[in-house]
Amino acid sequence: MAPTDAQKRARDKWLHDKVEDIRFRVPKGKKAIIQEHAAKQGESVNAFINRAVDETIQRDRESGKFDPK
């Protein structure tokens, strides 16, 4: 069943209030590798990218390479 207009408005408001978009480019062929890896981990591509970023930031903090202001 298709979402109602009210559901669409609620979804759009939630997305506007709670998330930000980042677009990034990868070399041809890498998108498929990322999608396959995420699927094998049981994650969406978005969840995989967020986890990768979080783990990298944590590692950089621990090594002193990242000092958030």
Protein Blocks (a to p, Z undefined) as FASTA:
>chain_A
ZZdfklmmmmmmmmmmmpccddddddehjlmmmmmmmmmnopafklmmmmmmmmmmmmmm
mnopaccZZ
